[in-house]
Amino acid sequence: MKLATWNINSLSVRLPQVLDWLAAHPVDVLCLQELKLTDDKFPFDALRSAGYEAACFGQKTYNGVAVLSRQPLAEVVRNIPGLADEQARVIAATVPTPQGPLRVLNGYFVNGQAPGTDKFAYKLRWLQALHDWVASELAAHPRLVLLGDFNVAPEDRDSYDPVGLAGTIHHTPEERAHFQALLALGLVDAFRLFEQPDKSYSWWDYRMLGFQKNRGLRIDHMLVSPALRPAVSACHIDRAPRKNPQPSDHAPVVLELGL
């Protein structure tokens, strides 16, 4: 079974790229972030023609998340329960597998702008609410994957310039502590279960030849529950779509499970 996460940075602009990628890489589940469209404009028909059912949580111009699946989706939840939040950032769904249900939590984590700002304070509140919800989801769904655009580079090796960017957004001790708190729940960073090339990133700035110079960050992650860890057989970043004309600034991350 293969799952992927991809911040598509406008589905209306990049739907053809998503369809092309799915045709070449027919994963079982694809989670998208930054749809930047409302639910009434979501391309259900095009995706169904490609073999995927979908659940979405959209928002005009900003944010928006979706789960695409070859199997029917159940128990769909939109947003973090109990958190008063107008932003469309989280969607969860259950996917059937031969070994039992798989819970998928897809998040477009708050960017945070800069330490000391209101947006950074919002990010920290949001991350704490997410942590508490994930803990309850793990108790109810032992077979769980938390994935998406985390907007956190958890270690120095996840940044092209860990010294120069130390303490800046995505690199702050506070953000990294929240990432570690998710791991303390028992979740495992699937990408780091395997030997990976140095300077492996999933996001590159459009400016200053960021991709061409590999000035990137690894901020898109796939965390698996303890029950799923033995089933993880591979995890990699697919850089190829970042070379497309008018690409997203993120690349897909793909997880393989022996299910």
TABEL-V342439 format. One line per field, one symbol per residue. ss: DSSP state (@ for helix, = for strand, . for the rest). A space follows every 50 residues. Layout:
ss->???
This chain:
ss->.======...@@@@@@@@@@@@@@....=====.....@@@..@@@@@@. ..=====.......=====...======...........======..... .=======.........@@@@@@@@@@@@@@@@@@@@@@@...======. .....@@@=.............@@@@@@@@@@@@...==@@@@....... ..==...........==..=====.@@@@..=======.@@@@......= .======..
